[in-house]
Amino acid sequence: MKKGDGSLRKVEVCSYNEKWPLMFAEEVEKLKLIFENEIIYIHHIGSTSVQGLKAKPIIDIMPVVKDIDLIDKYNKEMQAIGYEPKGENGIPKRRYFQKGGNNRSHHVHIYQVGSYEIERHLAFRDYLRNHQDVKNSYGDLKEKLSQQFPNDIESYINGKASLVQDIEEKALDWYKKLEIIQ
């Protein structure tokens, strides 16, 4: 819940849904129509991108673009397909959009090619995809926290912060080793 806005954002964590990759693919087509040649790649990130992981049912999408400074000119087109432009939203050189208000369905995190944030997101995702025990521990913690804090998104996020940081550090180390091998 955001302080002062009087609205509740329910924290829901559910079992993996086989429809999530399709929901991602459908949204990618809409984004390609809007951003056209600005996009270099579009990645499915976040928990819904990890098969078998318990997750909040929100599709996280990460387009990688040539020039982040050109993205704001597409805000009206994004609004037309249901997204709320949020600017950098706390992360420099990112453009963030959310769809669905307090019942979010999609988040779009746009970064310029070369951004460290791209590697961070991909390393985290791929580490979970390749480490079943870590994936299960993370999913179990998220489920427990969602039950403990069903109407308090900040406490939910804070409750998993330490584990997320630990996973991220291991994931980045693992990812860098993979890059050396390839």
N, C-alpha and C positions, 0 to 999 in steps of 0.2 A: 504494500500500500504506500502510495506517495503521501508524504506528510502534507496536510493542509488541503488536499483535493476532495476529501470526504468519500472517496470511492474505494472499494475493496477489489483487490486483484487476488483471486483464489489461486493457491499454490496446489497444482495437481501434477502428480507424477504417476505415470501408468506404464504398463508393459509395452514393449516394442510393438509397433504397428507396421505391418507389411505395406501399408498404403503410403507411409512417409516418403519413400523414394519417388513414388509417382507424384505425390503432392509437390515435391521439390522440382521434378521435371516439368510439371505443368507451369509452375511459377517461373522457371528459367525461360520458357518460351515467351512469356509476357515481358520479362526483363530484356530479352534480346530485341524485341520489337521497339522498346523504348530507347535503350542505350546504343543499339546497333553496333557500329564500329568502335565505340569507346571501350567495349568489353574485350578483354584478352582471354580470360577463363572465368568460369563460374563453378565454385565448389560448394558441395553440401557439407556443412560443418555442424558442430554442436552434437548433442546427444542423439537427436533423431537420425543422424548420419551413421550411427554405430549399430549394426544389426545385433539385436538381442539386449540392448541397453535400455533399462527403465529410464523414462524421460518425461519432462514436461512436453505436452503435445504441440510444440512450436517449432516450425521448420526454420532453421538458421541457414541463410544463403550468403555466400561470400563471393561477389563479383570482384574480379581484379581488372582494373582499368588502366588506360594509358596515362591519363591526367586527372587526378582527383579534383582539381580546381574547376573542371568543367561540369561536374556532376550536379551542382546546385541548379543549373539551368533546366534540369529534368524534374524538378519538384512537382510541378503541376501535373505532368504525365503520371508520376508515381501516385499522386493524390487521386487521380482519375481511376486507378485500379485498386484504391482502398488503403494506400500507405500514408502514414503520417511522417513527414520529414522531420528529423530530430537533429540535423547538423552533425557535428563531431560527437556529441553526446558523451563528452568526457574522455574521448581518445583522440588525440591530435592526428590530423591527416586521415580521418575516417569520415565517411558519410553513412549515417545510420537511419533506417526507416523501419517502422513497425506497423503491422496490420492487425486490426481486430480490437483495438482499445484495451480494456481490462480483460477481454477474452482473446488474447493474442493468438494468432494462427501462424504468423510469419515474422521473422526479423531479417532485414537485409543489411549486411555490414560490407560496405564498399571500401576497398583499399587500392592505392596506386601500386603498380608493379614495383617490386623491390622493397616493399614495406616489411619490416620485421614481424608485424602482426600476422601476416599471411603464413609464414613459417610456424609461428606459435600455434595458430589454429590447426594447421594441417598436422603438425607433430602430435598435438594432443589427441586429435581424432584418430590418427593412424596408430598411435600407441595403444589406445583403448581397443581398437580393432584387432590388435595383435597380442594383447595380454588379457586373457580371459579372467584371471583372478582379480586383476585391478578393475576391469570393467564391472565385474560382479560386486566388488566392494563399493565402488562408486555408486552404482545403481541402488544398492541396498541402503547406503547412507542417504541418498536423495529421497528415496521412498520414506524412510524413517523421519527425515526432516519435514517432508511435506505433510505427514500425519501430525507431527508435533507442532508445526506452524502453518496450518491450513489457510490462514488469512494474513500472513506476515511474510511477505516476499523478502524483506531485508534480513530477517532472522534466518530464513531458509538459506539465503546466499551466504550470510556470515557463517552459518553452521557448516557449510561445505568448503569454505575458503581455504582452510589449512590443507585438506586433502587435495583440492584442486591445485594448489601451489606445489605440493609434493609431486603430484602426477605430472604437472607441467615441467618441472625441473628434470625429472627422469625422462620424460618424453622428448624434450629438446636435446638432451645428451644422446639418447637412443637415435633420434632423427639425424643428428650430425654424423654419427657413426655410419648410418645407412648411406648418407651422401658420399662419404669417403669410399665406401665399398663400391658404389656404382660408378 
